Amino acid sequence: MAAKKSTPTIRLRRLARQLRLLREEAGLSREEVEEQTGINQATIYRIETAKVRPQNRTLMTMLTTYGCPDEEQAAMRALSKESTKPGWIRPWHEGLPEGYTTYISFEDEAQGVRNYSSLFIPGLLQTEDYARAVVQGDPHTAGPEQVEDRVKTRVERQAVLRKEKPLKLWAVIDEAALRRVVGTPEVMRRQREHLVKAAEEPNITIQVIRFSDGAHPGMPGQFIVMDFEDPMDGDLIYVDSQAGELFLESDADISRFRANFDHLVAMAASPKDSARFIAEIDASD
């Protein structure tokens, strides 16, 4: 029987990064670690890229080899123990796709999210009726109960915008997402009103890319850039597409997507003009 795949929680990612830094600070290559410990290079790579959680014996061997102090070893063991336990899981999340649950675990611990959305209103800004219409439009959703579970999860996610240290959300939305009728015209009217109201919150910035703005780097599809408070947790890119969910964290990918988002921000209407533009869609209908 194949081993159960570890869900790459933020803690597992942090553990992986710290182990990689400890090895590099010790001046050891993966090959040299294998020679000294017998731990396969492929295993070390998978641990350092958060593909798997290290077994306790393997973790202790690595920490000892890297000369990690005893007090730091205790902290690393505790981090490893908690690394596969996303704190946001609820009973009704069991049927959700793995990529989606993984994304929510990162979103729950992020300090900032930069979200470009081309066809949908970003999930953190969706009304319940809009979210329900989106979920019902997915042919892979099994039935009414599953629809409500997914809607409940989507609405629940929005609590990150209201917690003690609220998530900073910067959303750039294509005009197409504002005009496409998802559900009914009334659902869309209330959704646009919700966006205008949400934009008044100090931790939420909303900008619109209008049709008249022409071609732009977001046209290939939506993406999200997440950053985290702990400097040990590097930025993370999330791309949701027909081919599946992708999590990207290489320096090249982060640089490219951050540059694309900055370009979109520069092209989009200002937050003030965007709020006026959204409101005027209903006024002109």
N, C-alpha and C positions, 0 to 999 in steps of 0.2 A: 504494500500500500504506500502510495506517495506521501511524503511529509506534507503537512498542512502549511500552506503558504502564509507567511507573516504579513499582516497588514502594515504598510509603511506609515505608522503614526509619526507625529512630530517628535515624540520621545525616541523612537527607533532611529529616526533621521539624526537627532542630536547625538545619540550614542555612537552612531556610525562616524559622524564627523569628528567627534572627540577621539575616537580610536585611531582614525587616520592621522590626526594631528599629533597624537602621542607617538605614533610610529615614526612620523617624519621628524619630530623633534629629537627622537633617539638616533636619528641618522641611519635608519634601517630601510632597506627595500623589502618588498613582499617576498622576494626570493630569499633574502637573508633571514627573514623571520621563519620561513619554511625550513631552512637549514638548521636553525637553532631550536625550533619547537616541534617540527614535524607536522605543523598545520599547513594543509595544502594551500598554495597560492590562490587557487580559485575560490576556496572558502574564505580566505582573508578578503579577497575582492568583494565577494557577496556581502560580507559583514560590513565592510567599509562603504558600501553603496546602499545600505539599508534594505538589501534583498532578503536577508535572513537575520534572525536574532541569534547571537552566539550562545552556545551552551555554557553553563556556568564554569565548567572546567576549562573550556577554550578561552573564555573571557579572562579568567584568572591567570592563565598561562601568558596571554598577550600582555596583560597589565604588568606582570612580573618582568617579562622580557623587556618592556619599554621603560622599566625603572620607575613606575608610577608609585608615588608615596601612599602609605597605608590609608590615610584619611581620604585621599582621592579615590582609592580603590573601593572603599565602602560606598562612596557616592555613586561611582560607576555601576556597582552591583545593584544598588537601589534603582538607578535609572533603567538598567537592563530588565529588572523585574517588572517595572511598570511600562515597559516600552511597547507592549502589544495590547494595552488596555485604553482605548479611546474613551474618555470620560463622558462623551455626549451620547453614547449609545442608549436607545430606548427599546422596549419590547417590540414596538411597531416598525422598527428599522430592519428587522431580520430579512425581509424580502427585497430590500433595496440592492441595486447593482453595486458590486464591490468598488468600482471606480468612483461612484457617487459618494459612498460612505467614507472612502479615503479622503476625497476632497473636503467633505464637511469636517473631518477631524483636523485638517490643516486650517480651514477657515475659522474654526472655533478658537484656535490659538494664535492666529495672525493678529498683528497690530494694524496692518493696512492692506487693503485690496484695491487694485486698479483693474477695473473690469471694462473691456470693450465688448459690446453686444451688438450684433448686426441684425438679427431677426427676432429676438425675444427681448422682453424687458428683463433686466438682470434679476435672478432669483431673490436676492435680498430686498428688492424693491417691488416685488409682485404683490398685488392684492390677492386675497383668498380666491375670489371668483376667477381672476385671470389665471392663477396657478391651476385651478381645477380644469379650466378649458384647455390649458397647455397639456396637462397630464392626460386628459381624455382624448387628445389628438394623437397620442402615441399608441400605435396599433399593438405594441408589445405589453401594454398594461392589461392585466388579466381581467379584472372585474371591478365593480363598484367599491368593494372593500379595499382593494389594492389602491384604487384611485384616491380614496380618502386618506389612506396611510401616507401616501406620497405628498398629498396636499398638506397634511398635518406636519410632516417633516419639513416641508418647504417654509411654512409659516413659522415653525419653531426655530428655524435657522436665524430668523431675523432678530432674535433676542440679542445677538452679538452687537447689534447697533445701539442697544439700550443698556448694556451692562455698565458696571462702575467705570471701567476704562473702555469706552465703546470703540468698536472697530472703526477705523477711518476708511470710508468707502468713496472712491472716485470713479464714477461711472461715465463712460462715453458711449452714447447710444445712437445708432444709426436711425435716421428718420423713418426707414422702412419698418422698424420695430414699433414705432409710435402709430403708424397709420394702418398696419395690417390688423384686420378685425379678428381678434382671437376671442371666441365666445360670441358676444353680441356687441352692437354699437354701444349699448349702455355699459357693458362690462369695460369696454375700452375708455369710455368717458370717465368712469370712476377711477380707472387705472391711471389715466393722465392726470386727473386731479390729485391722486395720491403722490405722483412724482413731483408735482409742483409743491405740495406740502412738505414732502420729505426733503426737498432741496433747501428748505429753511433751516434744517438741523445743522449745527456747527461741524459735525463729523461727516457730513454727506455733501459731496460735490457732484453735480450732474451737468453734463454738457451734451449737446446734440450735434451730430454730423448731418448737415442738411443735404438733400439731393443736389442742390446747387453748388455744393462744395466740390463736386466732381470726384475723380478717382482718388483713392487714399489707401494707405498700407493695411487697413483693416478689412478690405474687401475679400480676402481669402477666407475669412471666418473669425468667429469670436475667440477671445483668449482672456486669461486672468493672470495678473502678476501679484503674488502675495509676498509680503515681507513680515518679519517677526521681531519681537522686542529683544530676544536673546541674540547677541551677536554671533553665537555659535550656530544659529539657524539661518543659513543663507536664503536668499530669495528663491521662490519656487514659481514655475510657470505651469498653468493648467490649461489644456486645450481639449475641448469636448467636440468630437466630430462624429460623422457617420462611421468612421473606421474604429471608433472607440475613444476612451479617455487617455490622454498623455500627460505625464508629469515630467517636466524638463528642469534640470538644475545645473547644467554646465554653464561656465562663465560666458561662452559664446552665445548660447540660447538666451540667457538672462539679459545680456547686453543688447541683443537683437530685439527682443520683445519690449524691453524698457524703452529703447529708441523708437520703436513703432508707436508705443503708447504716447510718448512725448510728442511725436509728430501729429498724432490724432488730436491731442489736446490743443496744439497750436492751430490746427485747421478748424476745429469745432467752434461753434458760437460760445461766447463767454457764459458762465453760469447764469448771470442775470438775463442775458438775451435768450438763453436756452429755456429758462422758466417761462419767459414771455412767449416764446415760439410754441412751446407745448400747450399753453393755455389758449393760444390763438387757433390751434387746430380745431378745438371744439367750437370756438366762436365763429369760425368760417364754415362749419358743417351745417 
